[in-house]
């Protein structure tokens, strides 16, 4: 089924469906009517020679420069040219497709002032698979993601570059091959296409979706390690977490209990310590705190996805033009930054369990570094090094970008969110997290192979899936291939699917 865009109903799941799976997009008739009504109101104001920012004035420091009629017609073209000033590699196509969908949804509210042809062309590009080439870097996250969004807007003039059917080509050629007419840019059309934090929020939508599934797999890895370390499972009793009241901890403990259900550790057949280290018994509180932060980030991201991030904003029903700063990216930058730090925190916890699995003084009887031939063999000693290096990278990237404003535009734009930095570094943190968790899953599976008791149903399913990708480490071998195989399996959600196929869906919130 197509995603019908109304301006107010877009979810993160919708964004993922369009950006990654090619779901068709339709503009709701009521949304088109709002766009037309707003444009009619704008045209009337232009005809009345009302001074409106970014329509018949310059922008930024040049906002007091009034343009004549000829300049108004040409201004949008030069606006896009001078803002298409990014640098770096092209964004992944799913990031750009998500940004286009979010911009369409802004237009659907009927407050942006562009012609309907602009919005409809973006819809046609999504449905045909024409994806503009957009440099990753250049946005400071206020006045919107101007540099990257301008590379999208270039195609509306038949310029720029695009990916189409796996080939990078000139934008005009891509549009022609897809049978999409070039609408050109008239008054307001260019700024209405670029003036919002749409690429930052697009990356945010996809990141939230991915982190939701990463945290489930982090709980799977935790459960496997707990069983391999012969943990006391009383700290996962639902009553403990309900008494404190944090939703994330209640959810996390429930998911881990589902994993270990039926284990000899859970039934009392196996003797365990009275009390374990924090990295074992406080996992629900720590992962749960990340879940609570993630829930807030999702809320902020979806509010932004359905909000109006323009300047100015045209209220045709009230016959008013409002100028403000709804393009400011801080409401997205701050939650994305803190989400990255939360993922780092979960990985630090994962590494501490990895340490206990490999350290013979802490591993409840497992062989040193999970190898039977300690001395001759080093087992998974170096796997911990690899995890630790990535955690240091995560810690460096967990410094917030939202405090890093550098004034621009002759100090007219004297506080910016640096939201694109937030988005890009959080993606890098998550990429490292997949590798770190993959190593914990390897170590936990190795530890379980040395145990003789029966683990939980979910743990057995996860162990079997790990063994599909990585063989038991009987004697030393180069482990880089195993590390990369497990990282890829975590990214593809292979372990999560295997577990949920066996015990049912784990809870997200």
Secondary structure as the mmCIF struct_conf table of DSSP 4:
data_model
#
loop_
_struct_conf.conf_type_id
_struct_conf.id
_struct_conf.beg_label_comp_id
_struct_conf.beg_label_asym_id
_struct_conf.beg_label_seq_id
_struct_conf.end_label_comp_id
_struct_conf.end_label_asym_id
_struct_conf.end_label_seq_id
HELX_LH_PP_P HELX_LH_PP_P1 UNK A 2 UNK A 2
STRN STRN1 UNK A 3 UNK A 5
BEND BEND1 UNK A 7 UNK A 8
HELX_RH_AL_P HELX_RH_AL_P1 UNK A 12 UNK A 21
STRN STRN2 UNK A 25 UNK A 27
HELX_RH_AL_P HELX_RH_AL_P2 UNK A 29 UNK A 47
TURN_TY1_P TURN_TY1_P1 UNK A 48 UNK A 49
TURN_TY1_P TURN_TY1_P2 UNK A 53 UNK A 55
BEND BEND2 UNK A 56 UNK A 56
STRN STRN3 UNK A 57 UNK A 57
HELX_RH_3T_P HELX_RH_3T_P1 UNK A 60 UNK A 62
TURN_TY1_P TURN_TY1_P3 UNK A 63 UNK A 64
HELX_LH_PP_P HELX_LH_PP_P2 UNK A 65 UNK A 65
STRN STRN4 UNK A 66 UNK A 66
HELX_LH_PP_P HELX_LH_PP_P3 UNK A 67 UNK A 67
HELX_RH_AL_P HELX_RH_AL_P3 UNK A 69 UNK A 83
STRN STRN5 UNK A 87 UNK A 90
HELX_LH_PP_P HELX_LH_PP_P4 UNK A 91 UNK A 92
HELX_RH_AL_P HELX_RH_AL_P4 UNK A 93 UNK A 108
TURN_TY1_P TURN_TY1_P4 UNK A 109 UNK A 109
BEND BEND3 UNK A 110 UNK A 110
BEND BEND4 UNK A 112 UNK A 112
HELX_RH_AL_P HELX_RH_AL_P5 UNK A 116 UNK A 128
TURN_TY1_P TURN_TY1_P5 UNK A 129 UNK A 129
STRN STRN6 UNK A 131 UNK A 132
STRN STRN7 UNK A 135 UNK A 137
BEND BEND5 UNK A 141 UNK A 143
BEND BEND6 UNK A 145 UNK A 145
HELX_RH_AL_P HELX_RH_AL_P6 UNK A 146 UNK A 155
TURN_TY1_P TURN_TY1_P6 UNK A 156 UNK A 158
BEND BEND7 UNK A 160 UNK A 160
STRN STRN8 UNK A 161 UNK A 164
TURN_TY1_P TURN_TY1_P7 UNK A 165 UNK A 166
STRN STRN9 UNK A 167 UNK A 170
HELX_RH_AL_P HELX_RH_AL_P7 UNK A 171 UNK A 178
TURN_TY1_P TURN_TY1_P8 UNK A 179 UNK A 179
TURN_TY1_P TURN_TY1_P9 UNK A 187 UNK A 188
HELX_RH_AL_P HELX_RH_AL_P8 UNK A 189 UNK A 194
BEND BEND8 UNK A 195 UNK A 196
HELX_RH_AL_P HELX_RH_AL_P9 UNK A 198 UNK A 228
TURN_TY1_P TURN_TY1_P10 UNK A 229 UNK A 230
HELX_RH_3T_P HELX_RH_3T_P2 UNK A 233 UNK A 236
HELX_RH_AL_P HELX_RH_AL_P10 UNK A 238 UNK A 244
HELX_RH_AL_P HELX_RH_AL_P11 UNK A 247 UNK A 260
TURN_TY1_P TURN_TY1_P11 UNK A 261 UNK A 262
HELX_RH_AL_P HELX_RH_AL_P12 UNK A 264 UNK A 267
TURN_TY1_P TURN_TY1_P12 UNK A 268 UNK A 268
BEND BEND9 UNK A 270 UNK A 270
BEND BEND10 UNK A 274 UNK A 275
HELX_RH_AL_P HELX_RH_AL_P13 UNK A 278 UNK A 281
TURN_TY1_P TURN_TY1_P13 UNK A 282 UNK A 282
HELX_RH_AL_P HELX_RH_AL_P14 UNK A 283 UNK A 305
TURN_TY1_P TURN_TY1_P14 UNK A 306 UNK A 306
BEND BEND11 UNK A 307 UNK A 307
BEND BEND12 UNK A 311 UNK A 312
STRN STRN10 UNK A 313 UNK A 315
TURN_TY1_P TURN_TY1_P15 UNK A 316 UNK A 319
STRN STRN11 UNK A 320 UNK A 322
TURN_TY1_P TURN_TY1_P16 UNK A 326 UNK A 327
HELX_RH_AL_P HELX_RH_AL_P15 UNK A 330 UNK A 358
TURN_TY1_P TURN_TY1_P17 UNK A 360 UNK A 362
BEND BEND13 UNK A 363 UNK A 363
TURN_TY1_P TURN_TY1_P18 UNK A 364 UNK A 365
HELX_LH_PP_P HELX_LH_PP_P5 UNK A 366 UNK A 367
HELX_RH_3T_P HELX_RH_3T_P3 UNK A 368 UNK A 370
TURN_TY1_P TURN_TY1_P19 UNK A 372 UNK A 373
STRN STRN12 UNK A 374 UNK A 374
TURN_TY1_P TURN_TY1_P20 UNK A 375 UNK A 376
STRN STRN13 UNK A 377 UNK A 377
TURN_TY1_P TURN_TY1_P21 UNK A 379 UNK A 380
HELX_RH_AL_P HELX_RH_AL_P16 UNK A 381 UNK A 397
TURN_TY1_P TURN_TY1_P22 UNK A 398 UNK A 398
BEND BEND14 UNK A 399 UNK A 399
BEND BEND15 UNK A 401 UNK A 401
TURN_TY1_P TURN_TY1_P23 UNK A 402 UNK A 403
STRN STRN14 UNK A 408 UNK A 408
TURN_TY1_P TURN_TY1_P24 UNK A 409 UNK A 412
STRN STRN15 UNK A 413 UNK A 413
HELX_RH_AL_P HELX_RH_AL_P17 UNK A 419 UNK A 449
TURN_TY1_P TURN_TY1_P25 UNK A 450 UNK A 450
BEND BEND16 UNK A 453 UNK A 453
HELX_RH_AL_P HELX_RH_AL_P18 UNK A 457 UNK A 469
BEND BEND17 UNK A 470 UNK A 470
BEND BEND18 UNK A 474 UNK A 475
HELX_RH_AL_P HELX_RH_AL_P19 UNK A 480 UNK A 491
TURN_TY1_P TURN_TY1_P26 UNK A 492 UNK A 493
HELX_RH_AL_P HELX_RH_AL_P20 UNK A 494 UNK A 503
HELX_LH_PP_P HELX_LH_PP_P6 UNK A 505 UNK A 507
#
